């Protein structure tokens, strides 16, 4: 999968099919809320397996019952690439 | 355990027995580095059980093979209390 940064138009098009994801600071981000802390941790572990499968590691932040997933592509100059939109689709398919 | 904010002197004393922890922005923080992403996730889950035991939930941030643990006491006006130093001791005892 390409490490080329996507254009703003390409990102907008991808986001139109990724409900809940936002493009903030050259990252794609979404925050999920769960029924308690341990469920948020379990979700983080599940997303971690997607990260490992792709060798593309989104940052994961757990605040009590919330999990924020934030992905950017270091090899694309810390911009959003197809690796991020692909990961975002996989995370949404897993958690929703 | 008291929700009273600790004084700066009390925090300094506590940190003298908490190697690696720093007092930053009214939080106690430490970052650990593991052998890979899944080990960092496993460590986050383990710390999560300590959070649940104490009903005091440190923020957990996973960046590839790093886990940052950051704890403050909302009921102490988002300052460091004995709940944070107690949790920091427990996390260090678990991870080190």
N, CA and C atoms of all chains as a GROMACS GRO file, in nm:
protein
  576
    1UNK      N    1   0.085  -0.120   0.000
    1UNK     CA    2   0.000   0.000   0.000
    1UNK      C    3   0.088   0.124   0.000
    2UNK      N    4   0.040   0.226  -0.072
    2UNK     CA    5   0.123   0.344  -0.094
    2UNK      C    6   0.145   0.424   0.034
    3UNK      N    7   0.268   0.474   0.047
    3UNK     CA    8   0.301   0.565   0.156
    3UNK      C    9   0.285   0.710   0.113
    4UNK      N   10   0.237   0.734  -0.010
    4UNK     CA   11   0.222   0.872  -0.056
    4UNK      C   12   0.114   0.943   0.026
    5UNK      N   13   0.137   1.068   0.064
    5UNK     CA   14   0.030   1.141   0.132
    5UNK      C   15  -0.089   1.159   0.038
    6UNK      N   16  -0.209   1.145   0.092
    6UNK     CA   17  -0.330   1.171   0.014
    6UNK      C   18  -0.350   1.322   0.002
    7UNK      N   19  -0.418   1.361  -0.105
    7UNK     CA   20  -0.455   1.502  -0.118
    7UNK      C   21  -0.574   1.529  -0.025
    8UNK      N   22  -0.598   1.658  -0.002
    8UNK     CA   23  -0.712   1.695   0.083
    8UNK      C   24  -0.842   1.639   0.023
    9UNK      N   25  -0.855   1.645  -0.110
    9UNK     CA   26  -0.976   1.594  -0.176
    9UNK      C   27  -0.989   1.444  -0.156
   10UNK      N   28  -0.878   1.372  -0.164
   10UNK     CA   29  -0.881   1.227  -0.144
   10UNK      C   30  -0.920   1.193   0.000
   11UNK      N   31  -0.870   1.273   0.094
   11UNK     CA   32  -0.905   1.249   0.234
   11UNK      C   33  -1.053   1.276   0.257
   12UNK      N   34  -1.103   1.386   0.200
   12UNK     CA   35  -1.246   1.420   0.214
   12UNK      C   36  -1.333   1.308   0.159
   13UNK      N   37  -1.294   1.255   0.043
   13UNK     CA   38  -1.370   1.146  -0.018
   13UNK      C   39  -1.370   1.023   0.073
   14UNK      N   40  -1.253   0.989   0.127
   14UNK     CA   41  -1.244   0.873   0.217
   14UNK      C   42  -1.329   0.894   0.342
   15UNK      N   43  -1.324   1.016   0.398
   15UNK     CA   44  -1.398   1.043   0.522
   15UNK      C   45  -1.549   1.034   0.498
   16UNK      N   46  -1.592   1.060   0.376
   16UNK     CA   47  -1.736   1.053   0.349
   16UNK      C   48  -1.789   0.911   0.369
   17UNK      N   49  -1.697   0.814   0.368
   17UNK     CA   50  -1.737   0.674   0.391
   17UNK      C   51  -1.683   0.621   0.524
   18UNK      N   52  -1.638   0.714   0.609
   18UNK     CA   53  -1.584   0.673   0.740
   18UNK      C   54  -1.652   0.755   0.851
   19UNK      N   55  -1.778   0.723   0.882
   19UNK     CA   56  -1.851   0.802   0.981
   19UNK      C   57  -1.776   0.808   1.115
   20UNK      N   58  -1.770   0.929   1.170
   20UNK     CA   59  -1.710   0.945   1.303
   20UNK      C   60  -1.563   0.979   1.301
   21UNK      N   61  -1.496   0.953   1.190
   21UNK     CA   62  -1.353   0.985   1.180
   21UNK      C   63  -1.336   1.132   1.141
   22UNK      N   64  -1.235   1.195   1.199
   22UNK     CA   65  -1.204   1.334   1.166
   22UNK      C   66  -1.058   1.344   1.123
   23UNK      N   67  -1.030   1.445   1.044
   23UNK     CA   68  -0.894   1.474   0.997
   23UNK      C   69  -0.843   1.592   1.077
   24UNK      N   70  -0.756   1.564   1.173
   24UNK     CA   71  -0.710   1.665   1.268
   24UNK      C   72  -0.558   1.657   1.276
   25UNK      N   73  -0.493   1.768   1.248
   25UNK     CA   74  -0.347   1.773   1.266
   25UNK      C   75  -0.274   1.666   1.187
   26UNK      N   76  -0.315   1.645   1.062
   26UNK     CA   77  -0.252   1.543   0.976
   26UNK      C   78  -0.266   1.401   1.030
   27UNK      N   79  -0.373   1.379   1.108
   27UNK     CA   80  -0.406   1.244   1.156
   27UNK      C   81  -0.553   1.217   1.129
   28UNK      N   82  -0.587   1.091   1.118
   28UNK     CA   83  -0.727   1.050   1.124
   28UNK      C   84  -0.754   1.001   1.265
   29UNK      N   85  -0.862   1.052   1.326
   29UNK     CA   86  -0.891   1.019   1.466
   29UNK      C   87  -1.038   0.985   1.485
   30UNK      N   88  -1.061   0.893   1.579
   30UNK     CA   89  -1.196   0.873   1.629
   30UNK      C   90  -1.187   0.828   1.774
   31UNK      N   91  -1.288   0.868   1.853
   31UNK     CA   92  -1.295   0.827   1.993
   31UNK      C   93  -1.422   0.746   2.014
   32UNK      N   94  -1.408   0.630   2.075
   32UNK     CA   95  -1.522   0.546   2.110
   32UNK      C   96  -1.542   0.546   2.261
   33UNK      N   97  -1.667   0.534   2.302
   33UNK     CA   98  -1.702   0.526   2.444
   33UNK      C   99  -1.761   0.388   2.472
   34UNK      N  100  -1.711   0.323   2.577
   34UNK     CA  101  -1.753   0.187   2.611
   34UNK      C  102  -1.817   0.182   2.749
   35UNK      N  103  -1.871   0.066   2.780
   35UNK     CA  104  -1.935   0.044   2.909
   35UNK      C  105  -1.828   0.004   3.010
   36UNK      N  106  -1.745   0.100   3.050
   36UNK     CA  107  -1.645   0.074   3.152
   36UNK      C  108  -1.503   0.068   3.097
   37UNK      N  109  -1.409   0.074   3.190
   37UNK     CA  110  -1.266   0.083   3.158
   37UNK      C  111  -1.214  -0.045   3.093
   38UNK      N  112  -1.255  -0.160   3.145
   38UNK     CA  113  -1.198  -0.286   3.094
   38UNK      C  114  -1.242  -0.312   2.951
   39UNK      N  115  -1.363  -0.268   2.917
   39UNK     CA  116  -1.406  -0.284   2.777
   39UNK      C  117  -1.327  -0.192   2.685
   40UNK      N  118  -1.294  -0.073   2.732
   40UNK     CA  119  -1.211   0.016   2.652
   40UNK      C  120  -1.072  -0.046   2.630
   41UNK      N  121  -1.019  -0.111   2.734
   41UNK     CA  122  -0.889  -0.177   2.722
   41UNK      C  123  -0.896  -0.295   2.625
   42UNK      N  124  -1.005  -0.370   2.633
   42UNK     CA  125  -1.021  -0.484   2.542
   42UNK      C  126  -1.027  -0.435   2.398
   43UNK      N  127  -1.099  -0.326   2.376
   43UNK     CA  128  -1.108  -0.269   2.242
   43UNK      C  129  -0.970  -0.223   2.194
   44UNK      N  130  -0.892  -0.163   2.284
   44UNK     CA  131  -0.757  -0.120   2.247
   44UNK      C  132  -0.673  -0.240   2.204
   45UNK      N  133  -0.684  -0.350   2.276
   45UNK     CA  134  -0.608  -0.470   2.239
   45UNK      C  135  -0.651  -0.521   2.103
   46UNK      N  136  -0.782  -0.517   2.077
   46UNK     CA  137  -0.832  -0.564   1.948
   46UNK      C  138  -0.778  -0.477   1.835
   47UNK      N  139  -0.780  -0.346   1.854
   47UNK     CA  140  -0.725  -0.256   1.751
   47UNK      C  141  -0.575  -0.282   1.736
   48UNK      N  142  -0.509  -0.315   1.846
   48UNK     CA  143  -0.367  -0.345   1.840
   48UNK      C  144  -0.336  -0.461   1.746
   49UNK      N  145  -0.426  -0.560   1.742
   49UNK     CA  146  -0.403  -0.671   1.648
   49UNK      C  147  -0.416  -0.624   1.504
   50UNK      N  148  -0.508  -0.533   1.477
   50UNK     CA  149  -0.516  -0.475   1.342
   50UNK      C  150  -0.387  -0.398   1.309
   51UNK      N  151  -0.339  -0.323   1.408
   51UNK     CA  152  -0.212  -0.251   1.388
   51UNK      C  153  -0.100  -0.348   1.348
   52UNK      N  154  -0.094  -0.459   1.421
   52UNK     CA  155   0.013  -0.556   1.396
   52UNK      C  156  -0.001  -0.621   1.260
   53UNK      N  157  -0.125  -0.657   1.224
   53UNK     CA  158  -0.150  -0.720   1.093
   53UNK      C  159  -0.096  -0.634   0.981
   54UNK      N  160  -0.116  -0.503   0.994
   54UNK     CA  161  -0.080  -0.409   0.888
   54UNK      C  162   0.062  -0.353   0.904
   55UNK      N  163   0.126  -0.387   1.014
   55UNK     CA  164   0.252  -0.321   1.051
   55UNK      C  165   0.238  -0.170   1.036
   56UNK      N  166   0.125  -0.121   1.083
   56UNK     CA  167   0.094   0.023   1.078
   56UNK      C  168   0.020   0.053   1.209
   57UNK      N  169   0.088   0.127   1.296
   57UNK     CA  170   0.045   0.130   1.436
   57UNK      C  171  -0.020   0.264   1.472
   58UNK      N  172  -0.151   0.264   1.478
   58UNK     CA  173  -0.224   0.380   1.528
   58UNK      C  174  -0.189   0.401   1.675
   59UNK      N  175  -0.188   0.526   1.718
   59UNK     CA  176  -0.175   0.557   1.861
   59UNK      C  177  -0.308   0.530   1.929
   60UNK      N  178  -0.300   0.474   2.050
   60UNK     CA  179  -0.421   0.435   2.125
   60UNK      C  180  -0.416   0.504   2.260
   61UNK      N  181  -0.521   0.578   2.294
   61UNK     CA  182  -0.527   0.649   2.422
   61UNK      C  183  -0.654   0.609   2.494
   62UNK      N  184  -0.637   0.560   2.617
   62UNK     CA  185  -0.750   0.514   2.698
   62UNK      C  186  -0.767   0.609   2.816
   63UNK      N  187  -0.884   0.674   2.819
   63UNK     CA  188  -0.920   0.760   2.932
   63UNK      C  189  -1.048   0.701   2.993
   64UNK      N  190  -1.033   0.631   3.101
   64UNK     CA  191  -1.143   0.558   3.166
   64UNK      C  192  -1.219   0.470   3.067
   65UNK      N  193  -1.336   0.515   3.018
   65UNK     CA  194  -1.417   0.429   2.929
   65UNK      C  195  -1.410   0.472   2.783
   66UNK      N  196  -1.314   0.557   2.752
   66UNK     CA  197  -1.299   0.608   2.616
   66UNK      C  198  -1.168   0.557   2.554
   67UNK      N  199  -1.176   0.526   2.426
   67UNK     CA  200  -1.057   0.489   2.348
   67UNK      C  201  -1.047   0.582   2.228
   68UNK      N  202  -0.935   0.653   2.219
   68UNK     CA  203  -0.908   0.734   2.100
   68UNK      C  204  -0.807   0.662   2.012
   69UNK      N  205  -0.842   0.647   1.887
   69UNK     CA  206  -0.752   0.588   1.788
   69UNK      C  207  -0.708   0.700   1.694
   70UNK      N  208  -0.578   0.712   1.674
   70UNK     CA  209  -0.522   0.824   1.598
   70UNK      C  210  -0.413   0.769   1.507
   71UNK      N  211  -0.430   0.789   1.376
   71UNK     CA  212  -0.335   0.728   1.282
   71UNK      C  213  -0.282   0.827   1.180
   72UNK      N  214  -0.151   0.819   1.160
   72UNK     CA  215  -0.082   0.898   1.060
   72UNK      C  216   0.029   0.810   1.002
   73UNK      N  217   0.090   0.854   0.892
   73UNK     CA  218   0.193   0.771   0.828
   73UNK      C  219   0.327   0.843   0.836
   74UNK      N  220   0.414   0.790   0.923
   74UNK     CA  221   0.544   0.855   0.943
   74UNK      C  222   0.622   0.859   0.812
   75UNK      N  223   0.614   0.747   0.735
   75UNK     CA  224   0.691   0.738   0.610
   75UNK      C  225   0.633   0.825   0.499
   76UNK      N  226   0.518   0.888   0.525
   76UNK     CA  227   0.461   0.985   0.430
   76UNK      C  228   0.482   1.127   0.484
   77UNK      N  229   0.582   1.143   0.569
   77UNK     CA  230   0.609   1.275   0.626
   77UNK      C  231   0.506   1.313   0.731
   78UNK      N  232   0.458   1.212   0.805
   78UNK     CA  233   0.356   1.235   0.908
   78UNK      C  234   0.231   1.300   0.850
   79UNK      N  235   0.192   1.247   0.734
   79UNK     CA  236   0.067   1.288   0.671
   79UNK      C  237  -0.025   1.167   0.662
   80UNK      N  238  -0.149   1.191   0.623
   80UNK     CA  239  -0.246   1.083   0.605
   80UNK      C  240  -0.224   1.018   0.469
   81UNK      N  241  -0.208   0.885   0.471
   81UNK     CA  242  -0.192   0.808   0.347
   81UNK      C  243  -0.303   0.702   0.339
   82UNK      N  244  -0.300   0.623   0.232
   82UNK     CA  245  -0.397   0.515   0.218
   82UNK      C  246  -0.384   0.413   0.331
   83UNK      N  247  -0.267   0.404   0.393
   83UNK     CA  248  -0.252   0.313   0.508
   83UNK      C  249  -0.344   0.354   0.623
   84UNK      N  250  -0.364   0.484   0.636
   84UNK     CA  251  -0.450   0.534   0.745
   84UNK      C  252  -0.597   0.514   0.714
   85UNK      N  253  -0.637   0.543   0.591
   85UNK     CA  254  -0.779   0.523   0.557
   85UNK      C  255  -0.813   0.374   0.561
   86UNK      N  256  -0.719   0.290   0.520
   86UNK     CA  257  -0.741   0.145   0.526
   86UNK      C  258  -0.756   0.098   0.671
   87UNK      N  259  -0.666   0.146   0.756
   87UNK     CA  260  -0.673   0.107   0.898
   87UNK      C  261  -0.803   0.158   0.960
   88UNK      N  262  -0.839   0.282   0.928
   88UNK     CA  263  -0.963   0.339   0.984
   88UNK      C  264  -1.084   0.253   0.946
   89UNK      N  265  -1.089   0.209   0.819
   89UNK     CA  266  -1.200   0.122   0.777
   89UNK      C  267  -1.202  -0.007   0.858
   90UNK      N  268  -1.084  -0.065   0.880
   90UNK     CA  269  -1.076  -0.192   0.953
   90UNK      C  270  -1.116  -0.174   1.100
   91UNK      N  271  -1.074  -0.062   1.159
   91UNK     CA  272  -1.109  -0.036   1.300
   91UNK      C  273  -1.260  -0.017   1.313
   92UNK      N  274  -1.318   0.060   1.222
   92UNK     CA  275  -1.463   0.080   1.228
   92UNK      C  276  -1.537  -0.052   1.210
   93UNK      N  277  -1.490  -0.136   1.118
   93UNK     CA  278  -1.555  -0.266   1.095
   93UNK      C  279  -1.547  -0.353   1.220
   94UNK      N  280  -1.440  -0.337   1.297
   94UNK     CA  281  -1.421  -0.418   1.418
   94UNK      C  282  -1.506  -0.368   1.534
   95UNK      N  283  -1.512  -0.236   1.552
   95UNK     CA  284  -1.569  -0.180   1.674
   95UNK      C  285  -1.716  -0.142   1.662
   96UNK      N  286  -1.770  -0.141   1.540
   96UNK     CA  287  -1.905  -0.087   1.527
   96UNK      C  288  -2.007  -0.194   1.488
   97UNK      N  289  -0.872   0.658   5.099
   97UNK     CA  290  -0.751   0.738   5.075
   97UNK      C  291  -0.790   0.883   5.044
   98UNK      N  292  -0.709   0.975   5.093
   98UNK     CA  293  -0.746   1.117   5.084
   98UNK      C  294  -0.745   1.168   4.941
   99UNK      N  295  -0.843   1.253   4.912
   99UNK     CA  296  -0.847   1.323   4.784
   99UNK      C  297  -0.780   1.460   4.792
  100UNK      N  298  -0.722   1.491   4.909
  100UNK     CA  299  -0.657   1.622   4.922
  100UNK      C  300  -0.536   1.630   4.832
  101UNK      N  301  -0.516   1.744   4.764
  101UNK     CA  302  -0.392   1.757   4.686
  101UNK      C  303  -0.271   1.753   4.778
  102UNK      N  304  -0.165   1.687   4.734
  102UNK     CA  305  -0.040   1.687   4.810
  102UNK      C  306   0.032   1.819   4.787
  103UNK      N  307   0.112   1.857   4.886
  103UNK     CA  308   0.198   1.975   4.867
  103UNK      C  309   0.314   1.938   4.776
  104UNK      N  310   0.381   2.040   4.724
  104UNK     CA  311   0.498   2.015   4.639
  104UNK      C  312   0.602   1.933   4.715
  105UNK      N  313   0.621   1.964   4.844
  105UNK     CA  314   0.721   1.891   4.924
  105UNK      C  315   0.680   1.745   4.940
  106UNK      N  316   0.551   1.721   4.960
  106UNK     CA  317   0.503   1.582   4.973
  106UNK      C  318   0.522   1.506   4.842
  107UNK      N  319   0.498   1.575   4.730
  107UNK     CA  320   0.516   1.509   4.600
  107UNK      C  321   0.664   1.477   4.578
  108UNK      N  322   0.751   1.573   4.610
  108UNK     CA  323   0.896   1.550   4.594
  108UNK      C  324   0.941   1.430   4.676
  109UNK      N  325   0.890   1.422   4.800
  109UNK     CA  326   0.927   1.310   4.888
  109UNK      C  327   0.880   1.178   4.827
  110UNK      N  328   0.758   1.178   4.778
  110UNK     CA  329   0.705   1.055   4.717
  110UNK      C  330   0.787   1.017   4.594
  111UNK      N  331   0.822   1.115   4.511
  111UNK     CA  332   0.895   1.085   4.388
  111UNK      C  333   1.034   1.031   4.417
  112UNK      N  334   1.089   1.067   4.533
  112UNK     CA  335   1.223   1.017   4.568
  112UNK      C  336   1.222   0.866   4.582
  113UNK      N  337   1.104   0.809   4.602
  113UNK     CA  338   1.091   0.663   4.613
  113UNK      C  339   1.016   0.604   4.494
  114UNK      N  340   1.002   0.683   4.388
  114UNK     CA  341   0.932   0.636   4.266
  114UNK      C  342   1.019   0.662   4.143
  115UNK      N  343   1.125   0.582   4.126
  115UNK     CA  344   1.217   0.606   4.014
  115UNK      C  345   1.145   0.607   3.880
  116UNK      N  346   1.179   0.707   3.799
  116UNK     CA  347   1.124   0.713   3.664
  116UNK      C  348   0.998   0.796   3.652
  117UNK      N  349   0.929   0.819   3.764
  117UNK     CA  350   0.807   0.900   3.760
  117UNK      C  351   0.844   1.048   3.763
  118UNK      N  352   0.767   1.127   3.687
  118UNK     CA  353   0.788   1.272   3.688
  118UNK      C  354   0.656   1.340   3.720
  119UNK      N  355   0.668   1.461   3.772
  119UNK     CA  356   0.552   1.544   3.807
  119UNK      C  357   0.542   1.652   3.701
  120UNK      N  358   0.448   1.633   3.610
  120UNK     CA  359   0.435   1.721   3.493
  120UNK      C  360   0.290   1.766   3.480
  121UNK      N  361   0.266   1.895   3.480
  121UNK     CA  362   0.132   1.946   3.455
  121UNK      C  363   0.028   1.891   3.552
  122UNK      N  364   0.065   1.885   3.681
  122UNK     CA  365  -0.025   1.835   3.785
  122UNK      C  366  -0.064   1.689   3.765
  123UNK      N  367   0.026   1.614   3.701
  123UNK     CA  368   0.008   1.469   3.687
  123UNK      C  369   0.138   1.400   3.723
  124UNK      N  370   0.127   1.274   3.765
  124UNK     CA  371   0.245   1.187   3.773
  124UNK      C  372   0.247   1.101   3.648
  125UNK      N  373   0.362   1.098   3.582
  125UNK     CA  374   0.373   1.026   3.455
  125UNK      C  375   0.498   0.940   3.450
  126UNK      N  376   0.484   0.828   3.381
  126UNK     CA  377   0.603   0.751   3.341
  126UNK      C  378   0.572   0.679   3.210
  127UNK      N  379   0.676   0.665   3.128
  127UNK     CA  380   0.664   0.592   3.002
  127UNK      C  381   0.755   0.470   3.006
  128UNK      N  382   0.698   0.356   2.972
  128UNK     CA  383   0.774   0.232   2.962
  128UNK      C  384   0.786   0.191   2.816
  129UNK      N  385   0.898   0.126   2.783
  129UNK     CA  386   0.922   0.074   2.648
  129UNK      C  387   0.928  -0.079   2.655
  130UNK      N  388   0.855  -0.144   2.565
  130UNK     CA  389   0.845  -0.289   2.566
  130UNK      C  390   0.898  -0.348   2.436
  131UNK      N  391   0.907  -0.479   2.434
  131UNK     CA  392   0.955  -0.550   2.316
  131UNK      C  393   0.836  -0.573   2.222
  132UNK      N  394   0.791  -0.465   2.158
  132UNK     CA  395   0.683  -0.479   2.060
  132UNK      C  396   0.551  -0.421   2.108
  133UNK      N  397   0.460  -0.404   2.012
  133UNK     CA  398   0.331  -0.340   2.035
  133UNK      C  399   0.241  -0.424   2.127
  134UNK      N  400   0.236  -0.555   2.102
  134UNK     CA  401   0.142  -0.637   2.179
  134UNK      C  402   0.180  -0.644   2.326
  135UNK      N  403   0.310  -0.639   2.354
  135UNK     CA  404   0.352  -0.637   2.495
  135UNK      C  405   0.312  -0.504   2.561
  136UNK      N  406   0.320  -0.395   2.486
  136UNK     CA  407   0.276  -0.266   2.542
  136UNK      C  408   0.126  -0.270   2.571
  137UNK      N  409   0.050  -0.335   2.481
  137UNK     CA  410  -0.095  -0.347   2.504
  137UNK      C  411  -0.124  -0.435   2.625
  138UNK      N  412  -0.050  -0.544   2.638
  138UNK     CA  413  -0.070  -0.632   2.754
  138UNK      C  414  -0.041  -0.557   2.883
  139UNK      N  415   0.065  -0.476   2.882
  139UNK     CA  416   0.099  -0.397   3.001
  139UNK      C  417  -0.012  -0.297   3.032
  140UNK      N  418  -0.068  -0.236   2.928
  140UNK     CA  419  -0.178  -0.141   2.948
  140UNK      C  420  -0.298  -0.212   3.014
  141UNK      N  421  -0.328  -0.333   2.969
  141UNK     CA  422  -0.439  -0.407   3.029
  141UNK      C  423  -0.410  -0.438   3.176
  142UNK      N  424  -0.286  -0.474   3.204
  142UNK     CA  425  -0.250  -0.505   3.342
  142UNK      C  426  -0.266  -0.381   3.430
  143UNK      N  427  -0.219  -0.266   3.383
  143UNK     CA  428  -0.235  -0.142   3.459
  143UNK      C  429  -0.384  -0.110   3.474
  144UNK      N  430  -0.462  -0.142   3.373
  144UNK     CA  431  -0.606  -0.119   3.380
  144UNK      C  432  -0.671  -0.192   3.496
  145UNK      N  433  -0.622  -0.313   3.526
  145UNK     CA  434  -0.678  -0.386   3.641
  145UNK      C  435  -0.644  -0.315   3.772
  146UNK      N  436  -0.525  -0.257   3.781
  146UNK     CA  437  -0.491  -0.177   3.900
  146UNK      C  438  -0.582  -0.056   3.909
  147UNK      N  439  -0.607   0.008   3.795
  147UNK     CA  440  -0.699   0.123   3.792
  147UNK      C  441  -0.836   0.082   3.847
  148UNK      N  442  -0.885  -0.034   3.802
  148UNK     CA  443  -1.018  -0.079   3.844
  148UNK      C  444  -1.020  -0.113   3.992
  149UNK      N  445  -0.916  -0.181   4.042
  149UNK     CA  446  -0.910  -0.217   4.183
  149UNK      C  447  -0.926  -0.094   4.272
  150UNK      N  448  -0.862   0.014   4.228
  150UNK     CA  449  -0.859   0.137   4.308
  150UNK      C  450  -0.972   0.233   4.273
  151UNK      N  451  -1.049   0.200   4.172
  151UNK     CA  452  -1.145   0.296   4.116
  151UNK      C  453  -1.080   0.432   4.096
  152UNK      N  454  -0.959   0.426   4.043
  152UNK     CA  455  -0.879   0.547   4.016
  152UNK      C  456  -0.806   0.519   3.886
  153UNK      N  457  -0.847   0.590   3.782
  153UNK     CA  458  -0.811   0.548   3.646
  153UNK      C  459  -0.706   0.639   3.583
  154UNK      N  460  -0.583   0.591   3.583
  154UNK     CA  461  -0.477   0.661   3.511
  154UNK      C  462  -0.509   0.659   3.362
  155UNK      N  463  -0.468   0.764   3.291
  155UNK     CA  464  -0.475   0.764   3.145
  155UNK      C  465  -0.362   0.677   3.091
  156UNK      N  466  -0.393   0.601   2.986
  156UNK     CA  467  -0.297   0.508   2.926
  156UNK      C  468  -0.283   0.542   2.778
  157UNK      N  469  -0.161   0.565   2.733
  157UNK     CA  470  -0.136   0.598   2.593
  157UNK      C  471  -0.034   0.501   2.537
  158UNK      N  472  -0.072   0.435   2.427
  158UNK     CA  473   0.016   0.336   2.363
  158UNK      C  474   0.060   0.391   2.228
  159UNK      N  475   0.190   0.407   2.214
  159UNK     CA  476   0.251   0.448   2.086
  159UNK      C  477   0.347   0.337   2.047
  160UNK      N  478   0.304   0.252   1.956
  160UNK     CA  479   0.379   0.133   1.914
  160UNK      C  480   0.423   0.050   2.036
  161UNK      N  481   0.552   0.060   2.077
  161UNK     CA  482   0.600  -0.026   2.186
  161UNK      C  483   0.615   0.050   2.318
  162UNK      N  484   0.555   0.167   2.324
  162UNK     CA  485   0.564   0.249   2.445
  162UNK      C  486   0.428   0.264   2.512
  163UNK      N  487   0.429   0.260   2.643
  163UNK     CA  488   0.308   0.285   2.722
  163UNK      C  489   0.336   0.400   2.817
  164UNK      N  490   0.256   0.506   2.805
  164UNK     CA  491   0.265   0.616   2.902
  164UNK      C  492   0.149   0.604   2.998
  165UNK      N  493   0.181   0.608   3.127
  165UNK     CA  494   0.080   0.608   3.233
  165UNK      C  495   0.082   0.746   3.297
  166UNK      N  496  -0.036   0.807   3.308
  166UNK     CA  497  -0.046   0.946   3.355
  166UNK      C  498  -0.163   0.954   3.451
  167UNK      N  499  -0.136   0.997   3.575
  167UNK     CA  500  -0.242   0.994   3.676
  167UNK      C  501  -0.254   1.126   3.751
  168UNK      N  502  -0.378   1.168   3.767
  168UNK     CA  503  -0.411   1.288   3.844
  168UNK      C  504  -0.543   1.258   3.914
  169UNK      N  505  -0.580   1.345   4.009
  169UNK     CA  506  -0.702   1.320   4.087
  169UNK      C  507  -0.804   1.429   4.058
  170UNK      N  508  -0.908   1.394   3.981
  170UNK     CA  509  -1.009   1.493   3.942
  170UNK      C  510  -1.075   1.553   4.067
  171UNK      N  511  -1.102   1.465   4.167
  171UNK     CA  512  -1.173   1.512   4.288
  171UNK      C  513  -1.083   1.596   4.378
  172UNK      N  514  -0.955   1.606   4.343
  172UNK     CA  515  -0.864   1.697   4.415
  172UNK      C  516  -0.837   1.821   4.329
  173UNK      N  517  -0.929   1.851   4.240
  173UNK     CA  518  -0.910   1.968   4.154
  173UNK      C  519  -0.806   1.943   4.046
  174UNK      N  520  -0.798   1.819   3.999
  174UNK     CA  521  -0.698   1.781   3.898
  174UNK      C  522  -0.556   1.809   3.945
  175UNK      N  523  -0.533   1.773   4.071
  175UNK     CA  524  -0.398   1.782   4.128
  175UNK      C  525  -0.353   1.641   4.167
  176UNK      N  526  -0.227   1.630   4.205
  176UNK     CA  527  -0.174   1.502   4.251
  176UNK      C  528  -0.212   1.481   4.398
  177UNK      N  529  -0.272   1.365   4.426
  177UNK     CA  530  -0.308   1.328   4.563
  177UNK      C  531  -0.241   1.195   4.598
  178UNK      N  532  -0.268   1.149   4.720
  178UNK     CA  533  -0.213   1.019   4.763
  178UNK      C  534  -0.265   0.906   4.676
  179UNK      N  535  -0.381   0.925   4.613
  179UNK     CA  536  -0.431   0.821   4.521
  179UNK      C  537  -0.336   0.801   4.403
  180UNK      N  538  -0.272   0.908   4.361
  180UNK     CA  539  -0.180   0.899   4.248
  180UNK      C  540  -0.047   0.836   4.288
  181UNK      N  541   0.006   0.877   4.402
  181UNK     CA  542   0.134   0.818   4.446
  181UNK      C  543   0.113   0.670   4.477
  182UNK      N  544  -0.001   0.635   4.534
  182UNK     CA  545  -0.032   0.494   4.562
  182UNK      C  546  -0.041   0.414   4.432
  183UNK      N  547  -0.111   0.468   4.334
  183UNK     CA  548  -0.124   0.399   4.206
  183UNK      C  549   0.013   0.387   4.138
  184UNK      N  550   0.092   0.494   4.142
  184UNK     CA  551   0.225   0.491   4.080
  184UNK      C  552   0.311   0.380   4.143
  185UNK      N  553   0.305   0.366   4.273
  185UNK     CA  554   0.380   0.259   4.340
  185UNK      C  555   0.335   0.122   4.290
  186UNK      N  556   0.203   0.106   4.280
  186UNK     CA  557   0.149  -0.024   4.236
  186UNK      C  558   0.187  -0.055   4.092
  187UNK      N  559   0.184   0.047   4.006
  187UNK     CA  560   0.219   0.027   3.864
  187UNK      C  561   0.365  -0.011   3.853
  188UNK      N  562   0.450   0.059   3.927
  188UNK     CA  563   0.594   0.026   3.923
  188UNK      C  564   0.618  -0.116   3.974
  189UNK      N  565   0.548  -0.154   4.079
  189UNK     CA  566   0.567  -0.290   4.135
  189UNK      C  567   0.524  -0.394   4.033
  190UNK      N  568   0.426  -0.361   3.950
  190UNK     CA  569   0.375  -0.457   3.851
  190UNK      C  570   0.468  -0.466   3.730
  191UNK      N  571   0.517  -0.351   3.682
  191UNK     CA  572   0.585  -0.348   3.552
  191UNK      C  573   0.737  -0.361   3.560
  192UNK      N  574   0.793  -0.350   3.681
  192UNK     CA  575   0.941  -0.345   3.688
  192UNK      C  576   1.001  -0.468   3.757
   0.00000   0.00000   0.00000
